Amino acid sequence: MVGFPLLLVPLAVYNIIAFLMPGVSFTDPLIRLTLLSGEQWQITLSDMLLAAGVLLLLLEVIKGARPGAKYLTDHLLSLIVFGAAAAEFVLWPKFGNSTYCLLTLLALVDFISGIALRTRRRAVVAAAAPAPAPVSKSQPAAVETPRAAPAVEPAPPRPEPAPVVTPAPAAPVPPATSVAESVLLDQAAPKPTVNSPDLQPGSQPSPDTPQR
C-alpha cells in the first residue's frame, strides 16, 4: 500500500492561506502564553506550521524505519513534494520567506532520510545472509565420495532336518502252539536202526575192537 506523504499537509495549508486568504498574516501572533519567568510567548501562524512540519517529519522517519513500510513509490512522492515546494519558493513571491523555506527543507530531509533508511535496510539484509565459503585455487575442492553401503551379512543357513529312519519290521514270532507241535513231532519220530551192534546209537565201542 502506497503511503501518503505527511509533509504535504503543512505545505498544503500554507498554499490555501496564501491563495484563498490573502488578508491572513503569517507573522501576527495567534496565541500569547505567559511563562514562569513572566515573559509572554507569542505564537504565530508560521510557528505553528513549522512545529507541525517537524512532528510530521518525525512520524515519516518512524514509518520509514519499519521493514517493508516504504516502497519506491513513497520515495518518489516525497521527491515530488520537495520539488514542488522548492519551485514555489523560487518562483512565487508569496512563498519567498523563511517559513516556507524551512518547510521546503523539511520535505528534503524526508526524502533523503527515506532513501538512507532503505539503503541501510538492504545492507543489513545482505550482511545477515550467509556468504558462501571461498574456494582457494591452490587447494582443490574436496569432492565428497559417496559412502559405500554397509555390507549385509548373509543369514546363516538353516539346518536341514535329519531324515527319519523307519525301523525295519521285526520278524514274526511263531506262535507257541506251532513250537509245541514241532517239539512233539521230533520226539515221536523213530530212531534209525543199524545192523552192526557196535554202531547202535547210544552205544560206545569196546576197546578190544580193532579199528578199521
Beta strands, then each sheet from edge to edge (+ up, - down):
strand 1: 29-34
strand 2: 40-44
sheet 1: 1+ 2-
end
